[in-house]
């Protein structure tokens, strides 16, 4: 920090005697949130007289705004350098967060900042600086001052590191600004700083250590995903309702009838199932209960289940989502009193092919490797049905609603420990224990890919932020920081969520050669050109082949209409002739000459299939050609398939068959090139994170 003194107006001249000019004068008052905006700062003052005059101007300027000053700060000007801001704040979900960016009075105008969750290490700090648009300026662009990166890294670690201010003072500090931090070639000087203390009653993000014993975690959740006895509560004997529908869905899906019972106060049988008046009357303790009775009755039901029930999925509504916090608190207390772990309330249920469990008609029974957690019951149905249609196969899909007890962090911990789950997807609107989620994601081994679709990524409550850091730290930026630090893949839309899960399900990550490039191979010149732009926006380059490769492909003389740069525009004859062997020859040449990281094969079905005598065999030939090339070059390139159509029912029906053929070969299939670019970008991001973790 530069030398300075806090004084009254009458003492400014005497205070200057111990300082080296030029100096700065700043007004002091709790109401001065941003001093420059209020006209409370004067710089480069050369004498005591200048300082006194400046102080009077400040007094008059802020006085006209109804602000009474407590005094003035008189301090030496920092040496020449770049103005940087380093700050921190306590996020209500994730706890301490650190920020760095281009500082000074225009910090909120340019908003050129980077965030990370604390604690950060040196690599995190270096990546934060590299992320800034102003990074070249700090490096001395156009003959400017070269900032001391070591000094700046040191400040970042002292604020956001494992022993930094934000973690050490997390219970006391809400927001922190060092702005400007003047960074020169020789070091860094804090020219100004502001600290906002936390109210004593302020909510603090929890720090909950995750379980370390993976076997214990798996065993703990086995009754939820593979119940040996399940009960449905809420079905009617005379007026079918949601609970009756669930019974039918379960039996239709294949749940063992002998393991399914109903709880009903009077009926001995319900929808063909044995019924019992209470949990205490069941033949054995119930592993999992689906509860669909009016919300007011659920707490007493759970209290009566003490010792007889392990997991309850409360689908009933009328709790916090409706403003009834008292009822939800009673629900949580009842669950804790009875020793029951609870999902919900206000959700749709659970889906687990390994346990024959579902809450959705038409769900496929296939066991898969994608585990999903959703804070939305409706999206749960969409995820199962649309996901199955697109090729996703699930290890589990759990809706958690209000997360009164079991939350996303708990199920994330299970999926990370679960050997049947290779990919995790989450739809989140918030997290009650973001710090735990962060630690689980950061420390996960093996490094399973995780995709998050975050609802409500908008600026919430920022009008109340006091510091520059608080005003710049949108909910969106914190989730971006989580993604960068943990390798979590973010999705903007539900379709993108499915796109990315599909690629990560089907493709084997290649951390030794992360995906940044692709070859486009298919029919349609305009489609290919648009595809190049689409993949570029996703961070995937479609680079032209070397001329020697183009010459070799031209020499094949397969069709005069073919174009063999990248993208490869292959007319119909190239794709279907010679039982797919011509397409195979093109692919082999590309593999041998260019070593592609990924190949995206795209087919306009209305052009190709409509003119084929046997479209199914054509597709088998095409896929087999790709499979033979891939088999001869194991691990060399990711394969993705795009089946484009014009909406004709004939082609849409065929697409379902062809997608299944591709899925059998481990090839993810998409409807359009932008969707494929989402998937390939996801696998590339995950590969880069795996490479970093090595």
Beta strands, then each sheet from edge to edge (+ up, - down):
strand 1: 4-7
strand 2: 23-28
strand 3: 41-45
strand 4: 71-76
strand 5: 82-91
strand 6: 95-102
strand 7: 113-117
strand 8: 173-183
strand 9: 188-190
strand 10: 193-197
strand 11: 230-233
strand 12: 260-263
strand 13: 269-270
strand 14: 273-276
strand 15: 286-291
strand 16: 309-314
strand 17: 341-344
strand 18: 350-351
strand 19: 370-374
strand 20: 394-399
strand 21: 423-428
strand 22: 449-454
strand 23: 489-491
strand 24: 519-522
strand 25: 568-569
strand 26: 598-604
strand 27: 638-644
strand 28: 668-670
sheet 1: 1+ 4- 2+ 3-
sheet 2: 7+ 6- 5+ 8- 9+
sheet 3: 7+ 6- 5+ 8- 10+
sheet 4: 13+ 14- 12- 11- 15- 16- 17-
sheet 5: 18+ 20- 19- 21- 22- 23-
sheet 6: 25+ 24+ 26+ 27+ 28+
end
